């Protein structure tokens, strides 16, 4: 009888812990509405001169809150939604800071992200920026999901 009570208490503790953990994640990662993205442009166009060399970046319209496009290498680009992943209902938009290393929004969501891949460098969020697929044929960059 004593063992049965111990097992029930243990199961209750595990269930309660799981519910508390799930509740914390839910506040941070509210479901995002799907946003269709399919954008193509010629990176040699003078409007995109900042993408001419690796390390360059630009903002473009699209996604939930706009998109950061970063040229990682000669042939590789990273495209990330500007929506901060902490309390997404607040619609906080990240910006690239002066160091061009992180995308930050300290005024609204208090989080920083690495521009190389959208991973979190400083919380409170634990979720990286939403990334879009990219393909590049030497002149045309396509961003899509």
C-alpha positions as a printed NumPy array, in Angstrom:
array([[  0.   ,   0.   ,   0.   ],
       [  2.847,   2.391,   0.89 ],
       [  4.532,   1.68 ,  -2.454],
       [  1.295,   2.427,  -4.367],
       [  1.023,   5.829,  -2.672],
       [  4.678,   6.598,  -3.481],
       [  4.115,   5.691,  -7.151],
       [  1.004,   7.9  ,  -7.34 ],
       [  2.821,  10.843,  -5.755],
       [  5.733,  10.397,  -8.185],
       [  3.405,  10.279, -11.192],
       [  1.565,  13.37 ,  -9.947],
       [  4.867,  15.244,  -9.523],
       [  5.984,  14.318, -13.062],
       [  2.624,  15.368, -14.524],
       [  2.645,  18.659, -12.617],
       [  6.224,  19.411, -13.691],
       [  5.375,  18.717, -17.334],
       [  2.354,  21.016, -17.199],
       [  4.371,  23.82 , -15.63 ],
       [  7.129,  23.469, -18.238],
       [  4.611,  23.408, -21.111],
       [  2.901,  26.49 , -19.71 ],
       [  6.155,  28.466, -19.693],
       [  6.97 ,  27.578, -23.314],
       [  3.445,  28.409, -24.469],
       [  3.74 ,  32.076, -23.423],
       [  6.944,  32.504, -25.396],
       [  6.156,  30.565, -28.547],
       [  2.619,  31.575, -29.419],
       [  1.583,  30.04 , -32.715],
       [  2.546,  32.178, -35.666],
       [  0.153,  32.551, -38.565],
       [  1.638,  30.994, -41.69 ],
       [  3.066,  33.637, -44.001],
       [  3.688,  32.594, -47.591],
       [  7.026,  33.828, -48.926],
       [  8.27 ,  33.461, -52.496],
       [ 10.516,  36.375, -53.503],
       [ 13.136,  36.496, -56.258],
       [ 15.483,  39.332, -57.218],
       [ 18.727,  39.974, -59.072],
       [ 21.419,  40.687, -56.465],
       [ 23.38 ,  42.684, -59.08 ],
       [ 20.61 ,  45.299, -59.2  ],
       [ 21.964,  48.591, -57.749],
       [ 19.09 ,  48.583, -55.226],
       [ 20.767,  45.588, -53.55 ],
       [ 24.355,  46.887, -53.567],
       [ 24.735,  46.059, -49.86 ],
       [ 24.555,  42.361, -50.785],
       [ 27.497,  42.638, -53.199],
       [ 29.999,  41.11 , -50.754],
       [ 29.881,  38.532, -47.951],
       [ 28.888,  40.181, -44.682],
       [ 26.447,  42.529, -46.422],
       [ 22.797,  42.645, -45.461],
       [ 19.534,  44.374, -46.373],
       [ 15.931,  44.563, -45.25 ],
       [ 13.236,  43.563, -47.714],
       [  9.46 ,  43.515, -47.525],
       [  7.832,  40.138, -46.895],
       [  7.238,  37.576, -44.188],
       [  5.542,  38.576, -40.937],
       [  7.484,  41.756, -40.113],
       [  9.912,  42.076, -43.033],
       [ 12.97 ,  39.985, -43.864],
       [ 16.678,  40.389, -43.143],
       [ 18.773,  39.047, -46.029],
       [ 22.419,  38.364, -45.13 ],
       [ 25.126,  37.299, -47.549],
       [ 27.106,  34.668, -45.656],
       [ 29.506,  33.675, -48.461],
       [ 29.809,  34.331, -52.203],
       [ 27.167,  31.656, -52.892],
       [ 25.222,  31.434, -49.612],
       [ 22.512,  33.722, -48.278],
       [ 20.476,  33.64 , -45.079],
       [ 16.947,  35.065, -44.959],
       [ 15.231,  35.567, -41.589],
       [ 11.918,  37.048, -40.546],
       [ 12.269,  40.219, -38.482],
       [  9.61 ,  39.102, -35.971],
       [ 11.024,  38.662, -32.459],
       [ 10.143,  35.174, -31.202],
       [  9.432,  36.296, -27.627],
       [  5.771,  37.121, -27.004],
       [  4.975,  37.186, -30.716],
       [  1.604,  38.84 , -30.132],
       [  3.495,  42.079, -29.383],
       [  4.748,  42.189, -33.027],
       [  8.255,  43.273, -32.083],
       [ 10.541,  43.831, -35.098],
       [ 14.268,  43.17 , -34.846],
       [ 16.844,  45.487, -36.385],
       [ 20.483,  44.934, -37.287],
       [ 22.649,  46.904, -34.861],
       [ 25.715,  49.   , -35.652],
       [ 28.131,  46.123, -35.185],
       [ 26.318,  44.214, -37.958],
       [ 26.741,  41.117, -35.857],
       [ 23.389,  40.837, -34.112],
       [ 19.79 ,  41.637, -34.81 ],
       [ 18.331,  43.18 , -31.675],
       [ 15.116,  44.533, -30.282],
       [ 15.854,  45.532, -26.726],
       [ 13.016,  48.048, -26.493],
       [ 10.224,  45.604, -27.307],
       [ 11.274,  41.99 , -26.718],
       [ 14.709,  42.278, -25.109],
       [ 16.333,  39.603, -27.266],
       [ 19.357,  39.498, -29.58 ],
       [ 20.024,  37.152, -32.483],
       [ 23.119,  36.238, -34.467],
       [ 22.826,  37.578, -38.028],
       [ 24.741,  34.554, -39.38 ],
       [ 21.85 ,  32.179, -38.715],
       [ 19.183,  33.817, -36.516],
       [ 20.193,  31.917, -33.378],
       [ 19.631,  33.526, -29.968],
       [ 22.58 ,  35.356, -28.389],
       [ 20.626,  36.959, -25.527],
       [ 17.167,  36.221, -24.068],
       [ 14.524,  36.252, -22.74 ],
       [ 13.596,  34.229, -25.831],
       [ 15.015,  30.784, -26.46 ],
       [ 13.681,  30.57 , -30.022],
       [ 15.744,  31.699, -33.008],
       [ 14.402,  33.867, -35.8  ],
       [ 12.251,  32.175, -38.41 ],
       [ 14.456,  31.268, -41.383],
       [ 13.361,  30.996, -44.972],
       [ 14.846,  28.762, -47.642],
       [ 17.145,  30.383, -50.19 ],
       [ 18.54 ,  29.372, -53.565],
       [ 21.067,  31.34 , -55.606],
       [ 22.054,  30.737, -59.242],
       [ 24.836,  33.33 , -59.431],
       [ 22.574,  36.318, -60.107],
       [ 19.056,  35.619, -58.843],
       [ 18.332,  35.023, -55.173],
       [ 15.087,  33.226, -54.357],
       [ 13.637,  33.339, -50.823],
       [ 10.762,  30.971, -50.086],
       [  9.098,  28.685, -47.59 ]])
